[in-house]
Amino acid sequence: MQTIIEPFRIKSVEPIYFNTKEERTVILEKAFYNPFQIPARDVLIDLLTDSGTSAMSSAQWAAIMLGDESYAGSTSFFKFESAVKNIMGFPIVIPTHQGRAAEKILFTILGGKGKYFLSNTLFDTTRANIEFSGAEGIDLLCAAGKLPSVPAPFKGNMDIDALKNKIQELGANNIPMVIMTITNNSGGGQPVSVENIKAASAVCKENKIPFFIDACRFSENAYFIKKREAGYADKTIAEIVAEVFSYADGCTMSAKKDSFANIGGFLAMHDKELATQCRNLLIITEGFTTYGGLAGRDLEAIAVGLYEVMEESYLQYRIRSMEYLTEKLIAAGVPVMQPAGGHAVYLDAKAFLPHIPLHQFPGQALVCALYEEGGIRSVEIGSLMFGKYDADNQFVPAQMELVRLAVPRRVYTQSHIDYVSEVIINVFNNRNEIKGLEITEETPLLRHFTAKLKPVK
Ligand SMILES: *Cc1c(COP(=O)(O)O)cnc(C)c1O
């Protein structure tokens, strides 16, 4: 196969600051073994997240200069609104400063004690906003999605039988919304098929439950559909995207992902009454309805980015980058989620570090080892992020112990990725030296952001 090259040239660059392993050992200790606490300058390759870390295009930077900063009815808003309407087909578009602001508004209105939100897998901020409202979030991921090492084309799919059963069990009246996350970020960036979206949507319609899409990676998901689902090979990405959203009553979006923007998000929907409630909350929390916590220039960058992210040469390069790293790791015997996800490569820390018990956070231990060895910053998606304590204060582990290496869009080149694979393989070959961690300080919600840890003696 011919090398798939980056479909861009580089016009502006940022330096990487190098440090030594000895220096990183000290930095890690000072950061309490939590990479969220490491200053970015001390990171060589930053794969903490693909959120807000994209390189914007020259067209986006040019659009930024057109930003209309009028408080009400800015020209930039109408460009943004028209892009979302055109691409996703929702008549109502409400800008927010991030995806979680859209979630906060939605779940404040719909949530509360005794309510249940069903999903393939709720992302961490989505789950936190649901739980903060007093409601409960329930993940109904298909069986294939729970086996990291077994490849399948659509491991992000929802278990439709489980969805029907849960609705029966809990009562449709107690379920204000079903949320489909595309791609499934916390489940390995795995795609959801049109067939599955259509089926979930039909079950919701039958039960009169609104069906929303957590749309952060809508374009990556569409590319997987084009490549893997029967009947979609000849459709354009725009056509697939339009079909996907045609099954939904609305969506929440973080423009920090599939829009190449450094900040931004939105809520989009059909329901006028719900929109009125959302806008009322928006005005007291985010801002007026035509800017919602964003500057006019941010709306411009999103409007351009939403189209750019659907370009096939970009998507081909994007998805290939994850496959390329995954293939190198598989060849070296490293346990990695298969097939590769759309925005990240996920290591299976349970299989990588079988000598570390789950309550000693094997995922976080691996995250720390990758930083110490090669200055690579990644994030644990396992029991530090999703683990809980039951009524007797006993540790309840997460479904999987993953380490996510999220790749910022259009930022790193193939040699950066080669370096990443070398570091991971090196750590893998010396894995028996890695020790578990224990928590010394934590918060009740989203503890992984601020938790302090130390190595187990
Ligand atoms: C990032 C993300 C969010 C939250 O968006 P923010 O812009 O970070 O607030 C919600 N859902 C998914 C799937 C995400 O990846």
The ligand as an SDF file (V2000), in Angstrom:
LIG
                    3D

 15 15  0  0  0  0  0  0  0  0999 V2000
  -15.3830   15.9460   24.8160 C   0  0  0  0  0  0  0  0  0  0  0  0
  -16.6430   15.2450   24.8970 C   0  0  0  0  0  0  0  0  0  0  0  0
  -17.7380   15.7980   25.5690 C   0  0  0  0  0  0  0  0  0  0  0  0
  -17.6500   17.1070   26.3260 C   0  0  0  0  0  0  0  0  0  0  0  0
  -17.2450   18.1750   25.5420 O   0  0  0  0  0  0  0  0  0  0  0  0
  -16.3450   19.3740   26.1340 P   0  0  0  0  0  0  0  0  0  0  0  0
  -16.2450   20.3300   24.9850 O   0  0  0  0  0  0  0  0  0  0  0  0
  -15.0280   18.7830   26.5250 O   0  0  0  0  0  0  0  0  0  0  0  0
  -17.0510   19.9460   27.2870 O   0  0  0  0  0  0  0  0  0  0  0  0
  -18.9190   15.0900   25.5590 C   0  0  0  0  0  0  0  0  0  0  0  0
  -19.0240   13.8960   24.9530 N   0  0  0  0  0  0  0  0  0  0  0  0
  -17.9890   13.3240   24.3060 C   0  0  0  0  0  0  0  0  0  0  0  0
  -18.1580   12.0090   23.6290 C   0  0  0  0  0  0  0  0  0  0  0  0
  -16.7670   13.9700   24.2670 C   0  0  0  0  0  0  0  0  0  0  0  0
  -15.7390   13.3990   23.6390 O   0  0  0  0  0  0  0  0  0  0  0  0
  1  2  1  0
  2  3  1  0
  2 14  2  0
  3  4  1  0
  3 10  2  0
  4  5  1  0
  5  6  1  0
  6  7  2  0
  6  8  1  0
  6  9  1  0
 10 11  1  0
 11 12  2  0
 12 13  1  0
 12 14  1  0
 14 15  1  0
M  END
$$$$
